[in-house]
Each structure stands twice: as C-alpha cells, then as structure tokens.
Amino acid sequence: MTQFGVIGGGGWLGKALLLPALADGVIAGEALTVSSRSGTVPGFEPWPAVRQTKGNAALAADADVVMLSVRPQDLDAIALDLSGKLVISVMAMVSLADLAARFEARRIIRAMPNTAAEKRLSFTPWLASPDTTEADCAFAERLFEASGKVQRIATETELDYFTALTGSGPAFLAVFADAMISDAVTKGIERGIAERAVRQLFLGGSTLLAGSKQTPDEIVQTFLDYAGTTAAGLEAMAAADIHTPIARGLTAAAAKAAAGTRDCDLG
C-alpha cells in the first residue's frame, strides 16, 4: 500500500484534494499522513485512520509519496531529504529544478489545481520530471481526477500560464460579477437582490457553457445573430474592447508566476 504524506494537508487546498480522493478510495485512510501547524484539523473524521502531525520529518520518513501543499514563501522552512520518493507539488512559482535541488528528488510532479477542487470542479494541469514513472503519473491522474478535470501538459511555461488562466479559480469571474452588481446598484437595484441575481446567472450560465457542444465563440455569435437585447450589450462590450483588459490581466498573472519560478531557479 502506497504511503502518502501531505505537508500542509490541513490547509484549504490540501483538504480540498484529499477529501474526495479519500471518498473515492484513491487513498486509503490508513495510508495517509497530513501535517499542519496545529497538528490536528477537522474534516477527516470519516477516516479515523488518517494520521495527523506537526512533524514534517516523520511524515516524510514514512511516505512513499510526499505532496507539498504550502505557500511558496513557507518553503524555506521545510528542509527534508526526499530522494527516492515521488514529490507532488501544488505550489505556484516553484519550479521542477528548484524542487529537485531543495529536496534531492528526481521524480517530481507539478500541478496547479484551483479552489473549485472542494466542489470536485477544479481544472488541474500537471507535468512531470523526466525520471517520473508511468505508475507515478497514473497515481497523480487518479488523485487529481477525484477533484475535477485533469490535463497533462509538457512545459512549465504552459503551467505558468495555466496558473493565471485556471489557477485563479473564481477570482476573475468574481471581478466581472462585481462589475455587473455595481452597475445594477447604480440603476436602482438593491444590492442584495442584484447579487442574488448575478450569482444565479453565473451558476446557470456556467452550467450551460460547460455542457454545450458549441464553443464559447459560437455561443456569442448565436446571440449576436439573434440581434436582441443581449446582442446590443455584446456589441457595446466589443466596442469598448473588453478583450484587452482580460488579456492584460492574464498576462500579468502569468508573468508573476513565471517570475517566481525564475527567482526560485536562481536560488
């Protein structure tokens, strides 16, 4: 049985990935150890065999696979020899090369889930170092599939971009939603009603978008062809060049991810 240790497993992302994996049987409770600052966190009660600890060294010593689920700025406090183990990182801005140098590991997988993992709705791109085995990759696929959709990619440049594109979770959508709510308020709509309306719009719209056979561009064109009120709004947004600020935001976020990776590589 593969022994799985998760450093930072009590945090929101660690738990968001682990709870569905436990529920689906990808990980056995008796094979899992999680570390956290407190040494014990709620959420794992259905699996009483899960071990919780404050000690990262003991966790790593017993594990075949170690997942790092901490903030990049906390990484310097973790000094471990993980040679011979599979290392899975769900941290932004920490490269394969830096992980290999820090932990003397050769089998490494980097992945970028997002906050929707807790609802099993994450999109998780991932890539592997050259020494990672097929069995390692199969384990990672099963782990991340429990929390949503997965996609293996080839380069860290792609992962940096996906850190911006999908790693943002609901944040970029929330900016658009807030703009809609704020506009409704200026038109005399009570804020609570406007927020309820926009939340439901995004829920329904995202569900339809996810299940549609049309591409997003084709959906937009369908509404434009109908030439109704929505078309008028879309045409006004296009005239205001709505694509440019969105592209700028993605570019800035991806650049931040890439800069962090380069800084890590420089040590």
For each residue, the residues with C-beta under 8 A, 3 or more apart:
1: 28 30 31
2: 31 64 65 139
3: 31 33 62 63 64 65
4: 27 31 32 33 63 64 65 67
5: 9 32 33 34 35 59 60 62 63 65 66 67
6: 9 14 18 32 33 34 35 59 66 67 69
7: 35 56 59 60 66 67 68 69 70 78
8: 11 13 14 35 36 68 69 70 74
9: 5 6 14 15 18 32 33 34 35 36 67 69
10: 14 15 34 35 36 37 38 40 41 52
11: 8 14 15 36 69 70
12: 15 16 115 118
13: 8 16 17 69 90 113 115 117
14: 6 8 9 10 11 17 18 34 67 69 90
15: 9 10 11 12 18 19 41 43 118
16: 12 13 19 20 113 115 117 118 122 147
17: 13 14 20 21 67 69 90 113 117 143 144 146 147
18: 6 9 14 15 21 22 27 32 34 44
19: 15 16 22 23 43 44 118
20: 16 17 23 24 117 120 146 147
21: 17 18 24 26 27 142 143 146 147
22: 18 19 25 26 27 29 32 44 46 47 50
23: 19 20 46 146
24: 20 21 146
25: 22 28
26: 21 22 142 143 146
27: 4 18 21 22 31 32 143
28: 1 25 31 32 49
29: 22 32 44 47 48 49 50
30: 1 49 50
31: 1 2 3 4 27 28
32: 4 5 6 9 18 22 27 28 29 47 49 50 51
33: 3 4 5 6 9 50 51 52 53 59 62 63
34: 5 6 9 10 14 18 41 44 50 51 52 53 59
35: 5 6 7 8 9 10 39 52 53 54 55 56 59
36: 8 9 10 11 39 40 41 52 54
37: 10 54
38: 10 41 54
39: 35 36 52 53 54
40: 10 36 52
41: 10 15 34 36 38 44 52
42: 45
43: 15 19
44: 18 19 22 29 34 41 47 48 50 52
45: 42 48
46: 22 23
47: 22 29 32 44 50
48: 29 44 45
49: 28 29 30 32
50: 22 29 30 32 33 34 44 47
51: 32 33 34
52: 10 33 34 35 36 39 40 41 44
53: 33 34 35 39 58 59
54: 35 36 37 38 39
55: 35 58 59
56: 7 35 59 60 78 80
57: 60 61 80
58: 53 55 61 62
59: 5 6 7 33 34 35 53 55 56 62 63 66
60: 5 7 56 57 63 66 80 81 82 85
61: 57 58
62: 3 5 33 58 59
63: 3 4 5 33 59 60 66 85
64: 2 3 4 85 86
65: 2 3 4 5 85 86 87 88 139
66: 5 6 7 59 60 63 80 82 85 86 87 88
67: 4 5 6 7 9 14 17 87 88 89 90
68: 7 8 75 78 87 88 89 90 91 99
69: 6 7 8 9 11 13 14 17 90 91
70: 7 8 11 74 75 78 91
71: 74 75 91
72: 75 91 92 93 94 260 264
73: 76
74: 8 70 71 77 78
75: 68 70 71 72 78 91 94 102
76: 73
77: 74
78: 7 56 68 70 74 75 102
79:
80: 56 57 60 66 103
81: 60 103 104
82: 60 66 85 87 103 104 105
83: 103 104 105 106
84:
85: 60 63 64 65 66 82 105 107
86: 64 65 66 107 108 109 132 136 139
87: 65 66 67 68 82 99 103 105 107 108 109
88: 65 66 67 68 108 109 110 111 140 143
89: 67 68 94 99 108 109 110 111
90: 13 14 17 67 68 69 111 112 113
91: 68 69 70 71 72 75 94
92: 72 112 163 167 257 260
93: 72 163 256 257 259 260 261 263 264
94: 72 75 89 91 98 99 110 260 261 264
95: 98 99 110 156 261 264 265
96: 99 100 108 110 127 129 156
97: 100 101 264 265
98: 94 95 101 102 261 264 265 267
99: 68 87 89 94 95 96 102 103 105 108 110
100: 96 97 103 104 105 106 108 129
101: 97 98 104 267
102: 75 78 98 99
103: 80 81 82 83 87 99 100
104: 81 82 83 100 101
105: 82 83 85 87 99 100 108
106: 83 100 129 131
107: 85 86 87 129 131 132 133 136
108: 86 87 88 89 96 99 100 105 128 129 132
109: 86 87 88 89 126 127 128 129 132 136 137 140
110: 88 89 94 95 96 99 126 127 128 156 159
111: 88 89 90 124 125 126 127 140 144
112: 90 92 124 125 126 159 162 163 166 167
113: 13 16 17 90 117 122 124 144 147 148 167
114: 117 122 123 124 166 167 168 169
115: 12 13 16 118 122 169 170
116: 119 120 121 122 123 148 169 170
117: 13 16 17 20 113 114 120 121 122 124 147 148
118: 12 15 16 19 115 147
119: 116
120: 20 116 117 146 147 148
121: 116 117 147 148
122: 16 113 114 115 116 117 144 147 148 149
123: 114 116 148 149 150 151 166
124: 111 112 113 114 117 144 147 148 149 150 151
125: 111 112 150 151 152 153 158 159 162 166
126: 109 110 111 112 140 144 150 151 152 153 159
127: 96 109 110 111 152 153 154 155 156 158 159
128: 108 109 110 132 136 137 140 152
129: 96 100 106 107 108 109 132
130:
131: 106 107
132: 86 107 108 109 128 129 136 137
133: 107 136 137
134: 137 138
135: 138 139
136: 86 107 109 128 132 133 139 140
137: 109 128 132 133 134 140 141 152
138: 134 135 141 142
139: 2 65 86 135 136 142 143
140: 88 109 111 126 128 136 137 143 144
141: 137 138 144 145 150 152
142: 21 26 138 139 145 146
143: 17 21 26 27 88 139 140 146 147
144: 17 111 113 122 124 126 140 141 147 148 150
145: 141 142 148 149 150
146: 17 20 21 23 24 26 120 142 143
147: 16 17 20 21 113 117 118 120 121 122 124 143 144
148: 113 116 117 120 121 122 123 124 144 145
149: 122 123 124 145
150: 123 124 125 126 141 144 145
151: 123 124 125 126
152: 125 126 127 128 137 141
153: 125 126 127 158 159 162
154: 127 158
155: 127 158 159
156: 95 96 110 127 159 160 261
157: 160 161 258
158: 125 127 153 154 155 161 162
159: 110 112 125 126 127 153 155 156 162 163 257
160: 156 157 163 164 254 257 258 261
161: 157 158 164 165 250 254 257
162: 112 125 153 158 159 165 166 167
163: 92 93 112 159 160 167 253 254 257
164: 160 161 167 168 249 250 251 252 253 254 256 257
165: 161 162 168 250 254
166: 112 114 123 125 162 169
167: 92 112 113 114 162 163 164 257
168: 114 164 165 171 172 253
169: 114 115 116 166
170: 115 116 173 174
171: 168 174 175
172: 168 175 176 246 249
173: 170 176 177 202
174: 170 171 177 178
175: 171 172 178 179
176: 172 173 179 180
177: 173 174 180 181 198 199 202
178: 174 175 181 182
179: 175 176 182 183
180: 176 177 183 184 194 198 201
181: 177 178 184 185 191 194 195 198
182: 178 179 185 186
183: 179 180 186 187
184: 180 181 187 189 191 194 197 198
185: 181 182 188 189 190 191 194
186: 182 183
187: 183 184
188: 185
189: 184 185 193 194 197
190: 185 193 194
191: 181 184 185 194 195
192: 195 196
193: 189 190 196 197
194: 180 181 184 185 189 190 191 197 198
195: 181 191 192 198 199
196: 192 193 199 200
197: 184 189 193 194 200 201
198: 177 180 181 184 194 195 201 202
199: 177 195 196 202 203
200: 196 197 203 204
201: 180 197 198 204 205
202: 173 177 198 199 205 206
203: 199 200 206 207
204: 200 201 207 208
205: 201 202 208 209
206: 202 203 209 210
207: 203 204 210 211
208: 204 205 211 212
209: 205 206 212 216 219
210: 206 207
211: 207 208
212: 208 209 219
213:
214: 218 219 222
215: 218 219
216: 209 219 220
217: 220 221
218: 214 215 221 222
219: 209 212 214 215 216 222 223
220: 216 217 223 224 234
221: 217 218 224 225
222: 214 218 219 225 226
223: 219 220 226 228 230 231 234
224: 220 221 227 231 234 235
225: 221 222 231
226: 222 223 230 231
227: 224 231
228: 223 231 232
229: 232 233
230: 223 226 233 234
231: 223 224 225 226 227 228 234 235
232: 228 229 235 236
233: 229 230 236 237
234: 220 223 224 230 231 237 238
235: 224 231 232 238 239
236: 232 233 239 240
237: 233 234 240 242
238: 234 235 241 242
239: 235 236
240: 236 237
241: 238 244 245
242: 237 238 245 246
243: 246 247
244: 241 247 248
245: 241 242 248 249
246: 172 242 243 249 250
247: 243 244 250 251
248: 244 245 251 252
249: 164 172 245 246 252 253
250: 161 164 165 246 247 253 254
251: 164 247 248 254 255
252: 164 248 249 255 256
253: 163 164 168 249 250 256 257
254: 160 161 163 164 165 250 251 257 258
255: 251 252 258 259
256: 93 164 252 253 259 260
257: 92 93 159 160 161 163 164 167 253 254 260 261
258: 157 160 254 255 261 262
259: 93 255 256 262 263
260: 72 92 93 94 256 257 263 264
261: 93 94 95 98 156 160 257 258 264 265
262: 258 259 265 266
263: 93 259 260 266
264: 72 93 94 95 97 98 260 261 267
265: 95 97 98 261 262
266: 262 263
267: 98 101 264
